[in-house]
Amino acid sequence: MSSFTITNTDDAILTALDTTLTAARETGIGLLFAQVVSAGSVEEAKQTLLKESATAVLVYASTTDHKISDLEWGQLCHVDIVLAVKANTQALRQTAITRLIAGTKTAVETDQPSDTAGFLSEGDFHRRLEWGEPSLDLLTNLPWAVAVLPLSVAYVIATRLSR
């Protein structure tokens, strides 16, 4: 049996995102989130973890491999960040959730996980952080506004065995 070391960069990225969002502070207001937690799925986050306003829930989605060269592999760690906030009216929910989206992006862009690295693979350049389009739900779980904000975090490994 061969011996190998598991680096588990994906877990380090999730831990860094959790630390960043937990410490995120809006000038003059204070902490951006009352709680930052992890969940196994977006549905679990929406159904069971919406207890305190404002909440960020990290959901690991997957990791994809991208060959850079014979010596390096690019990895994209895909995470869904579920954001939730309580507000009494639809207009207030929209304002509050878009504020959380902007605050989340600003916090993560300001304090990126240390292992991130952009890479070029098969003609596609993958930036260190790639944000997807958020999906908003202002009506299903009243008085909650919920957004799912996809994020892909890029990093490079020496071989496919150095994950």
Backbone as CSV, one residue per row, in Angstrom:
resi,resn,N_x,N_y,N_z,CA_x,CA_y,CA_z,C_x,C_y,C_z
1,MET,0.842,-1.179,0.000,0.000,0.000,0.000,0.887,1.242,0.000
2,SER,0.547,2.191,-0.833,1.347,3.413,-0.913,0.963,4.377,0.211
3,SER,1.901,5.228,0.529,1.688,6.233,1.559,1.544,7.595,0.890
4,PHE,0.642,8.412,1.382,0.432,9.731,0.797,-0.076,10.687,1.859
5,THR,-0.011,11.972,1.552,-0.469,13.013,2.451,-1.660,13.727,1.830
6,ILE,-2.686,13.953,2.612,-3.851,14.696,2.142,-3.724,16.128,2.648
7,THR,-3.618,17.049,1.721,-3.480,18.461,2.081,-4.823,19.068,2.482
8,ASN,-5.892,18.668,1.815,-7.260,19.147,2.063,-7.360,20.674,1.954
9,THR,-6.904,21.181,0.821,-6.948,22.622,0.568,-8.379,23.142,0.586
10,ASP,-9.335,22.337,0.120,-10.734,22.781,0.123,-11.206,23.131,1.529
11,ASP,-10.856,22.293,2.504,-11.254,22.579,3.875,-10.578,23.843,4.390
12,ALA,-9.314,24.059,4.017,-8.620,25.283,4.420,-9.314,26.512,3.831
13,ILE,-9.792,26.393,2.596,-10.519,27.500,1.959,-11.827,27.764,2.687
14,LEU,-12.575,26.715,3.010,-13.836,26.883,3.745,-13.598,27.513,5.117
15,THR,-12.546,27.081,5.787,-12.208,27.656,7.093,-11.860,29.132,6.954
16,ALA,-11.088,29.476,5.928,-10.722,30.883,5.703,-11.954,31.731,5.396
17,LEU,-12.877,31.210,4.587,-14.111,31.944,4.284,-14.931,32.153,5.554
18,ASP,-15.036,31.121,6.375,-15.768,31.224,7.638,-15.143,32.294,8.526
19,THR,-13.827,32.269,8.665,-13.117,33.250,9.497,-13.339,34.667,8.976
20,THR,-13.228,34.843,7.655,-13.404,36.158,7.053,-14.810,36.694,7.291
21,LEU,-15.821,35.866,7.034,-17.204,36.340,7.186,-17.586,36.544,8.647
22,THR,-17.050,35.715,9.535,-17.328,35.884,10.959,-16.785,37.219,11.471
23,ALA,-15.641,37.633,10.950,-15.004,38.874,11.406,-15.425,40.112,10.611
24,ALA,-16.189,39.929,9.529,-16.547,41.064,8.659,-17.336,42.120,9.432
25,ARG,-16.853,43.348,9.364,-17.484,44.463,10.069,-17.782,45.576,9.077
26,GLU,-18.978,46.120,9.184,-19.343,47.272,8.372,-19.061,48.526,9.183
27,THR,-18.330,49.452,8.585,-17.940,50.674,9.278,-19.158,51.392,9.838
28,GLY,-19.092,51.731,11.123,-20.164,52.471,11.774,-21.358,51.635,12.193
29,ILE,-21.398,50.349,11.790,-22.548,49.505,12.122,-22.131,48.315,12.979
30,GLY,-21.030,47.684,12.637,-20.561,46.533,13.403,-20.509,45.287,12.549
31,LEU,-20.622,44.142,13.199,-20.517,42.861,12.501,-21.554,42.762,11.387
32,LEU,-21.130,42.222,10.254,-22.031,42.045,9.118,-22.998,40.897,9.387
33,PHE,-22.522,39.831,10.049,-23.351,38.643,10.290,-23.457,38.328,11.774
34,ALA,-24.657,37.937,12.198,-24.861,37.468,13.565,-24.302,36.062,13.731
35,GLN,-24.341,35.282,12.642,-23.771,33.945,12.695,-23.294,33.528,11.305
36,VAL,-22.230,32.718,11.292,-21.714,32.097,10.084,-21.581,30.618,10.408
37,VAL,-22.247,29.770,9.624,-22.249,28.332,9.881,-22.065,27.586,8.566
38,SER,-21.927,26.270,8.648,-21.828,25.415,7.468,-23.027,24.490,7.420
39,ALA,-23.373,24.057,6.210,-24.483,23.123,6.018,-24.119,22.164,4.896
40,GLY,-24.855,21.064,4.829,-24.597,20.054,3.812,-25.212,20.356,2.466
41,SER,-26.223,21.228,2.439,-26.875,21.576,1.179,-27.541,22.935,1.306
42,VAL,-27.845,23.517,0.169,-28.548,24.802,0.161,-29.925,24.651,0.793
43,GLU,-30.612,23.555,0.508,-31.951,23.344,1.088,-31.887,23.224,2.603
44,GLU,-30.882,22.517,3.123,-30.712,22.423,4.579,-30.498,23.813,5.164
45,ALA,-29.686,24.600,4.506,-29.422,25.962,4.981,-30.711,26.767,5.028
46,LYS,-31.506,26.674,3.981,-32.751,27.449,3.915,-33.771,26.987,4.952
47,GLN,-33.855,25.692,5.211,-34.915,25.158,6.054,-34.585,25.123,7.535
48,THR,-33.337,24.913,7.885,-33.059,24.664,9.299,-32.121,25.657,9.969
49,LEU,-31.381,26.424,9.212,-30.363,27.249,9.832,-30.699,28.729,9.867
50,LEU,-31.894,29.102,9.454,-32.262,30.513,9.433,-32.874,30.888,10.779
51,LYS,-31.991,31.165,11.734,-32.450,31.444,13.089,-32.122,32.853,13.530
52,GLU,-30.978,33.358,13.131,-30.571,34.699,13.534,-30.387,35.563,12.296
53,SER,-30.751,36.791,12.414,-30.563,37.723,11.309,-29.339,38.566,11.626
54,ALA,-28.436,38.701,10.795,-28.203,38.179,9.456,-27.297,36.947,9.538
55,THR,-27.526,36.013,8.609,-26.836,34.740,8.641,-26.125,34.491,7.318
56,ALA,-24.948,33.888,7.400,-24.250,33.366,6.226,-24.015,31.883,6.458
57,VAL,-24.364,31.068,5.467,-24.186,29.623,5.556,-23.297,29.180,4.399
58,LEU,-22.197,28.517,4.721,-21.278,28.018,3.701,-21.649,26.584,3.348
59,VAL,-21.853,26.347,2.038,-22.200,25.010,1.554,-21.167,24.607,0.506
60,TYR,-20.351,23.608,0.830,-19.387,23.091,-0.143,-20.160,22.385,-1.241
61,ALA,-19.902,22.737,-2.498,-20.619,22.130,-3.625,-19.779,21.049,-4.303
62,SER,-18.543,21.390,-4.719,-17.681,20.420,-5.401,-16.316,21.046,-5.656
63,THR,-15.417,20.213,-6.181,-14.127,20.697,-6.660,-13.905,20.095,-8.037
64,THR,-13.474,20.923,-8.978,-13.213,20.435,-10.327,-11.737,20.564,-10.654
65,ASP,-11.228,19.585,-11.440,-9.832,19.542,-11.865,-9.689,20.186,-13.234
66,HIS,-8.586,20.916,-13.419,-8.283,21.540,-14.700,-6.787,21.386,-14.951
67,LYS,-6.429,20.669,-16.023,-5.010,20.444,-16.317,-4.387,21.738,-16.827
68,ILE,-3.295,22.133,-16.186,-2.531,23.310,-16.603,-1.362,22.857,-17.474
69,SER,-0.623,21.874,-16.982,0.524,21.313,-17.701,0.759,19.915,-17.140
70,ASP,1.812,19.278,-17.623,2.144,17.960,-17.066,2.594,18.049,-15.616
71,LEU,2.942,19.265,-15.181,3.474,19.446,-13.836,2.493,20.083,-12.858
72,GLU,1.384,20.650,-13.347,0.460,21.356,-12.452,-0.992,21.116,-12.836
73,TRP,-1.834,21.158,-11.807,-3.278,21.063,-11.986,-3.940,22.252,-11.303
74,GLY,-4.911,22.828,-11.971,-5.719,23.870,-11.363,-6.951,23.240,-10.725
75,GLN,-7.372,23.800,-9.633,-8.548,23.310,-8.923,-9.508,24.473,-8.730
76,LEU,-10.790,24.208,-8.872,-11.820,25.186,-8.527,-12.670,24.586,-7.424
77,CYS,-12.617,25.205,-6.266,-13.445,24.806,-5.127,-14.737,25.626,-5.215
78,HIS,-15.849,24.945,-5.450,-17.139,25.611,-5.630,-17.910,25.623,-4.305
79,VAL,-18.292,26.821,-3.882,-19.000,27.012,-2.614,-20.241,27.862,-2.881
80,ASP,-21.359,27.460,-2.289,-22.549,28.314,-2.295,-22.616,29.002,-0.943
81,ILE,-22.699,30.317,-0.962,-22.846,31.072,0.279,-24.308,31.497,0.356
82,VAL,-25.023,30.921,1.316,-26.436,31.243,1.501,-26.516,32.375,2.513
83,LEU,-27.118,33.468,2.095,-27.259,34.643,2.951,-28.720,34.801,3.319
84,ALA,-28.982,35.161,4.556,-30.359,35.339,4.998,-30.454,36.503,5.967
85,VAL,-31.531,37.262,5.828,-31.773,38.401,6.704,-33.280,38.577,6.873
86,LYS,-33.699,39.031,8.042,-35.119,39.287,8.306,-35.437,40.751,8.062
87,ALA,-36.597,40.994,7.472,-37.093,42.361,7.304,-38.601,42.294,7.112
88,ASN,-39.302,43.369,7.483,-40.767,43.351,7.507,-41.445,43.516,6.157
89,THR,-40.818,44.221,5.232,-41.463,44.450,3.942,-40.563,43.938,2.818
90,GLN,-41.144,43.756,1.649,-40.364,43.275,0.515,-39.269,44.269,0.152
91,ALA,-39.573,45.546,0.204,-38.570,46.563,-0.124,-37.403,46.513,0.860
92,LEU,-37.694,46.362,2.145,-36.628,46.268,3.148,-35.831,44.978,2.998
93,ARG,-36.526,43.882,2.653,-35.825,42.606,2.437,-34.854,42.726,1.263
94,GLN,-35.299,43.366,0.187,-34.427,43.519,-0.986,-33.209,44.378,-0.651
95,THR,-33.423,45.475,0.045,-32.314,46.343,0.444,-31.344,45.598,1.351
96,ALA,-31.863,44.865,2.313,-31.015,44.161,3.278,-30.221,43.037,2.619
97,ILE,-30.853,42.276,1.729,-30.147,41.131,1.144,-29.106,41.595,0.128
98,THR,-29.398,42.648,-0.636,-28.385,43.150,-1.575,-27.209,43.761,-0.822
99,ARG,-27.470,44.340,0.348,-26.389,44.850,1.207,-25.506,43.698,1.684
100,LEU,-26.115,42.571,2.059,-25.332,41.412,2.495,-24.515,40.821,1.351
101,ILE,-25.078,40.809,0.150,-24.333,40.307,-1.015,-23.097,41.176,-1.236
102,ALA,-23.297,42.482,-1.251,-22.178,43.403,-1.454,-21.152,43.276,-0.327
103,GLY,-21.623,43.175,0.907,-20.717,43.044,2.047,-19.926,41.747,2.013
104,THR,-20.580,40.659,1.600,-19.905,39.366,1.498,-18.798,39.426,0.458
105,LYS,-19.127,39.951,-0.718,-18.116,40.056,-1.779,-16.949,40.932,-1.345
106,THR,-17.258,42.063,-0.725,-16.199,42.974,-0.282,-15.304,42.309,0.760
107,ALA,-15.915,41.632,1.729,-15.127,40.973,2.784,-14.212,39.899,2.210
108,VAL,-14.744,39.060,1.335,-13.950,37.953,0.780,-12.877,38.478,-0.177
109,GLU,-13.222,39.475,-0.992,-12.224,40.047,-1.908,-11.100,40.734,-1.125
110,THR,-11.434,41.338,0.008,-10.444,42.037,0.822,-9.525,41.063,1.551
111,ASP,-10.066,39.921,1.974,-9.306,38.946,2.766,-9.422,37.571,2.101
112,GLN,-8.797,37.405,0.943,-8.894,36.166,0.182,-8.160,35.027,0.873
113,PRO,-8.686,33.794,0.747,-7.959,32.647,1.305,-6.534,32.610,0.760
114,SER,-5.584,32.256,1.601,-4.167,32.350,1.233,-3.753,31.391,0.129
115,ASP,-4.463,30.306,-0.062,-4.065,29.312,-1.057,-4.538,29.636,-2.471
116,THR,-5.242,30.734,-2.661,-5.807,31.015,-3.971,-4.740,31.394,-4.992
117,ALA,-4.995,30.989,-6.234,-4.109,31.329,-7.349,-4.890,31.160,-8.637
118,GLY,-4.891,32.181,-9.464,-5.523,32.072,-10.764,-4.707,31.159,-11.666
119,PHE,-5.352,30.623,-12.706,-4.624,29.751,-13.631,-5.300,29.744,-14.996
120,LEU,-4.509,29.341,-15.996,-4.968,29.206,-17.373,-5.015,27.726,-17.705
121,SER,-6.165,27.259,-18.184,-6.317,25.852,-18.546,-7.168,25.761,-19.807
122,GLU,-6.611,25.131,-20.840,-7.323,24.926,-22.103,-7.923,26.219,-22.642
123,GLY,-7.177,27.304,-22.543,-7.611,28.582,-23.077,-8.530,29.390,-22.179
124,ASP,-8.922,28.843,-21.039,-9.790,29.555,-20.093,-8.970,30.027,-18.900
125,PHE,-9.066,31.316,-18.608,-8.400,31.844,-17.424,-9.372,31.824,-16.259
126,HIS,-8.955,31.229,-15.166,-9.763,31.180,-13.956,-9.131,32.119,-12.934
127,ARG,-9.892,33.150,-12.548,-9.405,34.105,-11.550,-9.397,33.458,-10.175
128,ARG,-8.672,34.079,-9.255,-8.592,33.559,-7.887,-9.980,33.376,-7.284
129,LEU,-10.838,34.360,-7.481,-12.220,34.294,-7.009,-13.139,34.580,-8.190
130,GLU,-14.088,33.694,-8.410,-15.072,33.887,-9.475,-16.472,33.817,-8.855
131,TRP,-17.171,34.945,-8.890,-18.519,35.030,-8.321,-19.548,34.672,-9.376
132,GLY,-20.515,33.862,-9.004,-21.635,33.568,-9.885,-22.761,34.568,-9.633
133,GLU,-23.806,34.456,-10.425,-24.973,35.326,-10.251,-25.769,34.855,-9.028
134,PRO,-26.072,35.753,-8.101,-26.863,35.344,-6.936,-28.323,35.107,-7.323
135,SER,-28.940,34.148,-6.664,-30.388,33.959,-6.822,-31.043,34.487,-5.548
136,LEU,-32.075,35.288,-5.720,-32.757,35.922,-4.592,-34.132,35.318,-4.381
137,ASP,-34.533,35.197,-3.129,-35.883,34.762,-2.766,-36.364,35.686,-1.653
138,LEU,-37.301,36.554,-2.011,-37.814,37.531,-1.052,-39.176,37.146,-0.497
139,LEU,-39.776,36.051,-0.989,-41.164,35.755,-0.644,-41.423,34.402,-0.002
140,THR,-40.585,33.399,-0.199,-40.902,32.042,0.234,-40.912,31.865,1.747
141,ASN,-39.907,32.379,2.435,-39.758,32.152,3.883,-39.955,33.439,4.668
142,LEU,-41.074,34.105,4.473,-41.310,35.386,5.140,-41.134,35.254,6.645
143,PRO,-40.515,36.201,7.305,-40.021,37.488,6.827,-38.573,37.461,6.348
144,TRP,-38.057,36.282,5.963,-36.667,36.145,5.549,-36.481,36.501,4.080
145,ALA,-35.379,37.145,3.790,-34.882,37.286,2.422,-33.671,36.371,2.336
146,VAL,-33.608,35.572,1.281,-32.535,34.600,1.136,-31.873,34.792,-0.225
147,ALA,-30.557,34.726,-0.244,-29.798,34.756,-1.495,-28.810,33.599,-1.483
148,VAL,-28.640,32.977,-2.635,-27.598,31.970,-2.804,-26.560,32.589,-3.731
149,LEU,-25.361,32.765,-3.189,-24.275,33.431,-3.895,-23.180,32.407,-4.212
150,PRO,-23.089,31.960,-5.475,-22.056,30.985,-5.836,-20.669,31.633,-5.903
151,LEU,-19.682,30.892,-5.427,-18.294,31.347,-5.455,-17.410,30.167,-5.839
152,SER,-16.494,30.408,-6.770,-15.472,29.416,-7.111,-14.126,30.000,-6.722
153,VAL,-13.377,29.243,-5.935,-12.061,29.666,-5.469,-11.017,28.812,-6.187
154,ALA,-10.108,29.474,-6.904,-9.092,28.774,-7.693,-7.803,28.616,-6.902
155,TYR,-7.158,27.470,-7.107,-5.826,27.225,-6.555,-5.111,26.219,-7.426
156,VAL,-3.809,26.108,-7.248,-2.975,25.246,-8.093,-2.290,24.216,-7.208
157,ILE,-2.234,22.963,-7.721,-1.524,21.885,-7.039,-0.482,21.309,-7.986
158,ALA,0.569,20.696,-7.411,1.660,20.179,-8.218,1.265,18.923,-8.991
159,THR,0.487,18.057,-8.372,0.013,16.850,-9.039,-1.402,16.571,-8.589
160,ARG,-2.066,15.680,-9.262,-3.422,15.307,-8.865,-3.434,14.566,-7.533
161,LEU,-2.277,14.190,-7.068,-2.183,13.489,-5.798,-1.858,14.400,-4.628
162,SER,-1.798,15.713,-4.875,-1.443,16.637,-3.788,-2.628,17.455,-3.329
163,ARG,-3.788,16.886,-3.345,-4.996,17.573,-2.877,-4.926,17.717,-1.380
